[in-house]
Amino acid sequence: MQIPTAYIDGYAKGREADPARADNYVAHTTMGDPLAEAAVADLDPLGHADSSRLIAAGMTGDAGALRDAPRSVREFFESLAEPPDWVDLPSLLPGCRMFHRNTRLVLAGMVGGVLVEGFSTNIAKSFFLTGRLRDQGVRRLKQNNRHMLEIFMPGGMDRHADGWTHSIRVRLVHAKLRHLLANSGEWDTEELGLPLSSAHLGFAVSAFSARLLKHLKSLGASFDEEERRSFMAVWRYSGYLMGIPETILFRDEADALEVFRIGRICEPPPSEESIVMASSLINSAPLFAGLEERNERRKLAGYIAQVSRALIGNELADELMYPPSSTMGFLWKFRLMNRIEAIRNKLNPGHARDISNLATILDVSQFDKEGISYRLPDHIYAEQSSKW
């Protein structure tokens, strides 16, 4: 196994904790997505209009429109025609209910918890190089929320439904960005492995699922064991559609937590890019929440940083150069206020909480007037790429 040099020290520590998982994680740092990459490579010469049309045809199952598509594109969509045997679509409904009952806490756990934890790894280097979060941070975060909203809509993971198509869209975008980054002259594959590698995607989906559940409990969310398993199942199928190999894709919550734990050990310490990306995330959140007044944005960013420190712990927060703050009793107070609000809304015959939860996720999700775009990025730098 060829080990990217950035992982040599972490790999040694990972093997002390769990040799098999460490071997598997580091092996996937050099693995991409051959099927999606071949399709994207053959679509590239066709231009935005034709490539978008063919992707849309694949998403909607328009076999006639796909007839003249490159063979790699047809094979890509044919591989997704049927879900794997372990997918039970009706069992995803309890996870959808849990998501919509706890939407605001899900958003808090994502922004303050798992996204920051993701940026503590070398994932940050891909985002930093493209500048996507710096140049178009609000749009990027809203696209992320839109994907999450769609996979947790009832029926959203059915074939050709919006959760299904958004997951595949993410896969194609990753394939194109992987190509742009690897051929940019600014990415050192021998040091870092592949950009947007299978290891990083497997780590990310483990964080979005199992790690997020942990943060949700810390924030006071309510869910039972059936909803818990269902929530994990939604993310597992979405991860599969996003092209994560089953060799690094978690099986259940316990497995996901181990992928996350060993991945964190194998990854190098947070880099300068990690610090910049975590700061960009925290400071972008007030903007996509709609705050424009400077003092209000600064106050909310400070509060989000405090929530984040309480979730990720002081050690990582200090490594990411968070402003110093005390978190003693913070999560207890947060949960108490959440319970008070839940009781107040439960007494409201209009069920205002459910409405506000849906309104919240809609407000912070990306909806373009022309509908979902199947355009792919065409430049490594976000500010020089066409809109996608």
Phi, psi and omega per residue, in radians:
M1 nan 2.254 3.062
Q2 -1.486 2.123 -3.083
I3 -1.770 2.085 3.033
P4 -0.959 2.413 -2.991
T5 -1.054 -0.524 3.138
A6 -1.136 -0.303 -3.048
Y7 -1.816 -0.018 -3.029
I8 -1.035 -0.879 -3.107
D9 -1.158 -0.809 -3.130
G10 -1.134 -0.619 3.123
Y11 -1.092 -0.722 3.117
A12 -1.079 -0.736 3.111
K13 -1.197 -0.667 3.125
G14 -1.106 -0.651 3.129
R15 -1.185 -0.501 3.071
E16 -1.186 -0.571 -3.124
A17 -1.444 -0.760 -3.109
D18 -2.836 1.651 -3.034
P19 -0.980 -0.793 -3.066
A20 -1.139 -0.769 -3.129
R21 -1.199 -0.678 3.117
A22 -1.125 -0.746 3.077
D23 -1.001 -0.807 -3.078
N24 -1.140 -0.769 -3.100
Y25 -1.100 -0.865 -3.074
V26 -1.194 -0.591 3.073
A27 -1.044 -0.631 -3.103
H28 -1.374 -0.137 3.071
T29 -1.210 -0.252 3.114
T30 -1.940 0.223 -3.128
M31 -1.887 2.384 3.082
G32 -1.959 -2.364 -3.071
D33 -2.433 1.402 -3.015
P34 -0.951 -0.675 -3.086
L35 -1.151 -0.840 3.127
A36 -1.202 -0.658 -3.119
E37 -1.152 -0.649 3.089
A38 -1.144 -0.729 3.129
A39 -1.113 -0.783 -3.128
V40 -1.125 -0.690 3.137
A41 -1.098 -0.671 -3.140
D42 -1.369 -0.402 3.084
L43 -1.382 -0.519 -3.010
D44 -0.937 -0.803 -3.124
P45 -1.177 -0.245 -3.064
L46 -1.374 -0.286 -3.102
G47 1.526 2.890 -3.043
H48 -1.057 -0.791 -3.022
A49 -1.102 -0.887 -3.093
D50 -1.239 -0.694 -3.141
S51 -1.143 -0.709 3.100
S52 -1.109 -0.690 3.140
R53 -1.114 -0.731 -3.123
L54 -1.239 -0.663 3.086
I55 -1.116 -0.753 3.114
A56 -1.066 -0.668 3.115
A57 -1.111 -0.714 3.102
G58 -1.152 -0.664 -3.129
M59 -1.172 -0.611 -3.097
T60 -1.642 -0.101 -3.141
G61 1.349 0.518 3.126
D62 -1.452 1.535 -3.064
A63 -1.088 -0.608 -3.131
G64 -1.101 -0.779 -3.139
A65 -1.185 -0.467 -3.127
L66 -1.475 -0.156 -3.032
R67 -0.992 -0.657 -3.107
D68 -1.685 0.148 3.131
A69 -1.283 2.715 3.049
P70 -0.934 2.596 -3.080
R71 -1.006 -0.681 -3.113
S72 -1.083 -0.577 3.140
V73 -1.245 -0.746 3.106
R74 -1.098 -0.741 -3.137
E75 -1.136 -0.631 3.124
F76 -1.059 -0.883 -3.105
F77 -1.271 -0.537 3.074
E78 -1.108 -0.578 -3.135
S79 -1.186 -0.295 -3.097
L80 -1.848 0.119 -3.032
A81 -1.113 -0.619 -3.130
E82 -2.180 2.443 3.090
P83 -1.235 2.743 3.076
P84 -1.132 2.871 -3.051
D85 -1.051 -0.482 -3.057
W86 -1.414 -0.051 3.127
V87 -1.494 2.214 3.067
D88 -2.144 1.634 -2.998
L89 -0.992 -0.750 3.128
P90 -1.063 -0.480 -3.097
S91 -1.312 -0.079 3.139
L92 -1.436 -0.245 -3.049
L93 -1.100 -0.747 3.121
P94 -1.048 -0.620 3.085
G95 -1.133 -0.617 3.085
C96 -1.135 -0.750 3.122
R97 -1.064 -0.774 -3.136
M98 -1.082 -0.749 3.139
F99 -1.027 -0.838 -3.060
H100 -1.308 -0.402 3.066
R101 -1.317 -0.440 -3.053
N102 -2.128 0.513 -2.973
T103 -0.962 -0.844 -3.074
R104 -1.117 -0.595 3.091
L105 -1.273 -0.597 3.054
V106 -1.047 -0.794 3.134
L107 -1.099 -0.714 3.118
A108 -1.126 -0.736 3.132
G109 -1.175 -0.572 3.107
M110 -1.230 -0.929 -3.049
V111 -1.225 -0.803 -3.067
G112 -1.473 -0.303 -3.060
G113 -2.008 -1.441 -2.894
V114 -1.246 -0.582 3.111
L115 -1.163 -0.711 3.090
V116 -1.125 -0.756 3.107
E117 -1.092 -0.625 3.063
G118 -1.108 -0.725 -3.135
F119 -1.240 -0.175 3.074
S120 -1.323 -0.171 3.113
T121 -1.753 -3.066 3.109
N122 -1.244 -0.047 2.988
I123 -0.957 -0.598 -3.093
A124 -1.023 -0.551 -3.079
K125 -1.148 -0.656 3.094
S126 -1.107 -0.831 -3.136
F127 -1.136 -0.669 -3.124
F128 -1.133 -0.773 -3.111
L129 -1.112 -0.726 -3.118
T130 -1.276 -0.486 -3.119
G131 1.290 0.230 -3.041
R132 -1.073 -0.761 -3.097
L133 -1.308 -0.497 3.118
R134 -1.347 -0.812 -3.022
D135 -1.416 -0.644 -3.084
Q136 -2.352 0.844 -3.018
G137 -1.029 -0.772 -3.103
V138 -1.112 -0.815 3.139
R139 -1.084 -0.732 -3.120
R140 -1.090 -0.781 3.138
L141 -1.166 -0.669 3.124
K142 -1.192 -0.600 3.065
Q143 -1.132 -0.694 3.101
N144 -1.075 -0.770 3.124
N145 -1.153 -0.651 3.137
R146 -1.089 -0.767 3.108
H147 -1.026 -0.811 -3.124
M148 -1.122 -0.738 3.110
L149 -1.028 -0.806 -3.041
E150 -1.199 -0.657 -3.120
I151 -1.244 -0.350 3.140
F152 -1.812 0.245 2.947
M153 -1.445 2.442 3.091
P154 -0.933 2.209 -3.102
G155 1.390 0.028 -3.066
G156 -1.137 -0.414 -3.122
M157 -1.716 0.109 2.987
D158 -1.117 2.693 3.128
R159 -1.003 2.290 3.139
H160 1.317 -0.061 3.064
A161 -1.306 2.946 -2.971
D162 -1.171 -0.589 3.081
G163 -1.163 -0.677 3.088
W164 -1.097 -0.849 -3.092
T165 -1.219 -0.657 3.133
H166 -1.135 -0.639 3.117
S167 -1.140 -0.736 3.134
I168 -1.221 -0.630 3.080
R169 -1.035 -0.774 3.094
V170 -0.997 -0.716 -3.141
R171 -1.071 -0.783 -3.134
L172 -1.180 -0.678 3.080
V173 -1.088 -0.760 3.108
H174 -1.060 -0.730 -3.131
A175 -1.090 -0.725 -3.141
K176 -1.207 -0.760 3.121
L177 -1.131 -0.626 3.099
R178 -1.051 -0.742 3.107
H179 -1.143 -0.805 -3.114
L180 -1.087 -0.766 -3.116
L181 -1.185 -0.804 -3.085
A182 -1.118 -0.469 -3.107
N183 -1.855 0.284 -3.074
S184 -1.473 -0.281 -3.017
G185 1.407 -0.030 -3.131
E186 -1.953 0.041 -3.123
W187 -2.024 2.155 -3.131
D188 -1.679 1.730 -3.079
T189 -1.156 -0.637 3.138
E190 -1.112 -0.571 3.134
E191 -1.466 -0.750 -2.919
L192 -1.897 -0.175 -2.991
G193 1.359 -2.874 3.136
L194 -1.315 2.497 2.986
P195 -1.181 2.525 -3.119
L196 0.883 0.831 -3.079
S197 -1.205 2.920 3.076
S198 -1.090 -0.551 3.094
A199 -1.083 -0.821 -3.113
H200 -1.178 -0.655 3.130
L201 -1.227 -0.675 3.073
G202 -1.127 -0.671 3.074
F203 -1.115 -0.806 -3.068
A204 -1.091 -0.809 -3.095
V205 -1.225 -0.475 3.025
S206 -1.165 -0.676 3.099
A207 -1.196 -0.779 -3.115
F208 -1.069 -0.413 -3.070
S209 -1.806 -1.369 -3.019
A210 -1.195 -0.754 -3.135
R211 -1.163 -0.641 3.106
L212 -1.121 -0.667 3.088
L213 -1.032 -0.706 3.112
K214 -1.082 -0.796 3.131
H215 -1.136 -0.638 3.129
L216 -1.090 -0.710 3.082
K217 -1.101 -0.714 3.129
S218 -1.098 -0.546 -3.111
L219 -1.535 -0.110 3.070
G220 1.747 0.286 3.120
A221 -1.210 2.711 3.129
S222 -2.023 2.319 3.036
F223 -2.903 2.649 3.128
D224 -1.743 -3.120 -3.054
E225 -1.162 -0.646 3.104
E226 -1.099 -0.772 3.121
E227 -1.140 -0.639 3.127
R228 -1.076 -0.881 3.134
R229 -1.112 -0.677 -3.124
S230 -1.164 -0.725 3.085
F231 -1.006 -0.769 3.109
M232 -1.120 -0.684 -3.107
A233 -1.140 -0.660 3.090
V234 -1.058 -0.838 -3.121
W235 -1.166 -0.609 -3.137
R236 -1.128 -0.771 3.137
Y237 -1.177 -0.697 3.091
S238 -1.076 -0.719 3.093
G239 -1.073 -0.696 3.086
Y240 -1.055 -0.818 3.135
L241 -1.144 -0.494 3.095
M242 -1.352 0.030 3.024
G243 1.582 0.245 3.132
I244 -1.345 2.138 -3.127
P245 -1.047 2.534 -3.140
E246 -1.141 -0.262 3.084
T247 -1.254 -0.265 3.088
I248 -2.221 -0.074 3.124
L249 -1.442 2.225 -3.073
F250 -1.042 2.694 3.089
R251 -1.671 -0.683 -3.126
D252 -2.680 -3.056 -3.051
E253 -1.095 -0.773 -3.133
A254 -1.080 -0.722 3.123
D255 -1.142 -0.702 3.131
A256 -1.091 -0.722 3.129
L257 -1.110 -0.589 3.106
E258 -1.284 -0.679 3.037
V259 -1.002 -0.769 3.136
F260 -1.128 -0.821 -3.071
R261 -1.102 -0.860 -3.106
I262 -1.238 -0.601 3.067
G263 -1.057 -0.753 3.118
R264 -1.063 -0.684 -3.141
I265 -1.184 -0.738 -3.090
C266 -1.250 -0.510 -3.130
E267 -1.223 2.581 3.053
P268 -1.187 2.903 3.110
P269 -1.032 2.756 3.120
P270 -0.921 2.349 -3.091
S271 -1.684 3.120 3.044
E272 -1.046 -0.651 3.103
E273 -1.102 -0.650 3.103
S274 -1.073 -0.751 -3.132
I275 -1.111 -0.774 -3.130
V276 -1.131 -0.766 -3.076
M277 -1.218 -0.667 3.088
A278 -1.106 -0.737 3.107
S279 -1.120 -0.731 3.116
S280 -1.068 -0.705 -3.131
L281 -1.120 -0.880 -3.112
I282 -1.066 -0.696 -3.086
N283 -1.446 -0.286 3.052
S284 -1.411 -0.485 -3.050
A285 -0.972 -0.774 3.113
P286 -1.097 -0.531 3.139
L287 -1.199 -0.780 -3.121
F288 -1.364 -0.159 2.976
A289 -1.445 -0.092 3.050
G290 1.682 0.106 -3.138
L291 -1.448 2.275 -3.127
E292 -2.022 -0.436 -3.126
E293 -1.277 2.309 -2.966
R294 -1.036 -0.820 -3.102
N295 -1.150 -0.635 3.090
E296 -1.141 -0.737 3.115
R297 -1.095 -0.769 -3.117
R298 -1.112 -0.716 -3.129
K299 -1.136 -0.774 -3.133
L300 -1.176 -0.693 3.109
A301 -1.061 -0.697 3.099
G302 -1.115 -0.683 3.121
Y303 -1.179 -0.747 3.118
I304 -1.083 -0.696 3.095
A305 -1.080 -0.645 3.121
Q306 -1.207 -0.743 3.051
V307 -1.022 -0.796 -3.104
S308 -1.095 -0.779 3.121
R309 -1.031 -0.725 3.141
A310 -1.116 -0.587 -3.107
L311 -1.402 -0.792 -3.005
I312 -1.575 -0.255 3.119
G313 1.672 2.701 -3.065
N314 -1.143 -0.635 -3.077
E315 -1.067 -0.907 3.137
L316 -1.187 -0.689 3.125
A317 -1.032 -0.717 3.116
D318 -1.185 -0.674 3.104
E319 -1.096 -0.564 3.125
L320 -1.548 0.124 3.052
M321 1.067 0.722 3.012
Y322 -1.147 2.644 3.015
P323 -1.099 2.490 -3.133
P324 -1.116 2.443 3.076
S325 -2.853 2.727 3.112
S326 -1.605 2.351 3.103
T327 -1.947 0.168 -3.131
M328 -1.090 2.091 3.133
G329 1.335 0.031 -3.046
F330 -1.152 -0.871 -3.105
L331 -1.172 -0.571 3.070
W332 -1.077 -0.786 3.113
K333 -1.128 -0.709 3.123
F334 -1.052 -0.806 -3.141
R335 -1.130 -0.689 3.131
L336 -1.078 -0.812 3.132
M337 -1.114 -0.623 3.116
N338 -1.165 -0.695 3.120
R339 -1.170 -0.703 3.113
I340 -1.062 -0.767 3.130
E341 -1.136 -0.671 3.132
A342 -1.105 -0.738 3.125
I343 -1.124 -0.757 -3.139
R344 -1.052 -0.771 -3.110
N345 -1.305 -0.472 3.087
K346 -1.177 -0.581 3.114
L347 -1.331 -0.217 3.140
N348 -1.446 2.035 -3.091
P349 -1.108 -0.295 3.126
G350 -1.480 -0.001 -3.129
H351 0.886 0.925 -3.064
A352 -1.069 -0.515 -3.087
R353 -1.114 -0.794 -3.134
D354 -1.057 -0.723 3.132
I355 -1.127 -0.775 -3.101
S356 -1.180 -0.562 3.081
N357 -1.089 -0.826 3.135
L358 -1.144 -0.739 3.130
A359 -1.082 -0.652 -3.134
T360 -1.081 -0.877 -3.091
I361 -1.198 -0.568 3.086
L362 -1.178 -0.707 -3.114
D363 -1.124 -0.538 -3.057
V364 -1.877 0.377 3.075
S365 -1.976 2.681 -3.077
Q366 -1.555 2.038 3.044
F367 -2.169 1.869 3.112
D368 -1.466 2.522 -3.106
K369 -1.028 -0.614 -3.103
E370 -1.437 0.051 -3.118
G371 1.588 -3.097 -3.105
I372 -1.076 2.322 -3.135
S373 -1.626 2.342 3.044
Y374 -1.876 0.328 3.003
R375 -1.233 2.578 3.122
L376 -1.950 2.657 3.113
P377 -1.043 2.547 -3.128
D378 -2.155 0.181 3.065
H379 -2.638 2.557 -3.124
I380 -1.065 -0.624 -3.093
Y381 -1.604 2.243 -3.082
A382 -0.995 -0.676 -3.083
E383 -1.241 -0.284 3.122
Q384 -1.868 -0.053 -3.137
S385 -1.532 2.630 2.992
S386 -1.113 2.733 3.133
K387 -1.116 2.358 3.090
W388 -2.482 nan nan
